[in-house]
C-alpha cells in the first residue's frame, strides 16, 4: 500500500500500528498519565495521529487517493476551529484539493463522528484561477479567482443557481472577502463528466466552488450551518493560524480523553 500512497502513508501505517496499544489504554483510562494526573503531550500526540490514520482507513480514503498531507491539514484545522469558533461545529469536514486536475474528483465530505466518507465528487474553480488546473488564487473582489483556506459554512438561500450555501472565510488575506464577493457553494451544469468529455476539463465559476447539479442539494444539506470547509491549493504563500498543531491536538484530547487532557 505504501508504494501507491507514498512515504506518508507508510509512516502513518507504522505509527498507527506502534501506537494502537497506547491509544486503547488511554481511552480506557489506564496508566498513561503524568505524575500530576494529566495526560502527557506525547500520549496526546500519539492518540491524535492514530485517530487521523484510523479515520483515513475506515472511511476508505485510500481508495480515492486523498493526499495524506492535505487530509491532515484539514483535520488539524477542524480541531482548531472547534477551539476558536465559540460555537458548536458539526463533526463534518469538507476537503477540496485544487492541486488536482479539474478532470478528477477533488471534493470529499467526511463524517468524523461515524468515520465515513459521505461524498466524493467534482468541484469547479474560478475562471481566473486557471484552466484545467487551479494555479492562481485571490481574496480580491472581481478577480474571479478561487480563495484558499478554512471556511465555516453558513446559511442556505435560493439564488440564480438555485440552492446555494454561504461561506464565511476565516483566513485573513486569503478568503475573508468570501461573503462580500458572493463566493458560495452552488450547483452548475458545467460541473459534470459530460462537460469534461466535451471540453477536456470542467467548466469554471466566478470564484465559487461549484458542484454537480445532481449532488448539490444533498451535499449542501449535509454541510450547511457550521461545518468546516478546507480548500487546499499549491500556493507557497498560504499560511493559516488554523494549521497550528499543538492547539488542535489539545482540542482533540479534551474531547477524547475522559479526564483532564493537559500536559
LINLIN-V465542 format. One line per field, one symbol per residue. ss: DSSP state (H for helix, E for strand, L for the rest). psi: psi as a letter, one per 40 degrees, with the letter a starting at -180 (. if undefined). Layout:
ss=???
psi=???
This chain:
ss=LHHHHLHHHHHHHHHHHHHHHHHHHHHLLLLLELLLLLELHHHHHHHHHHHHHHHHHHLLHHHHLLLHHHHHHHHHHHHHHHHHLLLLLLLEEEEEELLLLLLLLLEEEEELLLLEEEEEELELLELLLLLLLLLLELLLLLLLLELLEEEEEEEEEEELLEEEEEEEELLLLLLLLLLLLLLEEEEELLLLHHHHHHHLLLLLELLLLLEEHHHHHHHHHHHLLLLEEEEELLLLLLLLHHHLHHHHHHHHHHHHLLLLLLL
psi=ddddeiddddddddddddeddddddddefaffiideeihiddddddddddddddddddefdddefhhddddddddddddddddedeihhifhhhhhgeeiieeihfhhhhhddefihdihaihiiidedacdihdhiieiiedfiihiahihibiiihaeeahihihhhehhedeeedddefhihiiidegiddddddeeiiiiaeeigiihddedddddddeigfihhhhiigheehiheeehddddddddddddhfihfi.
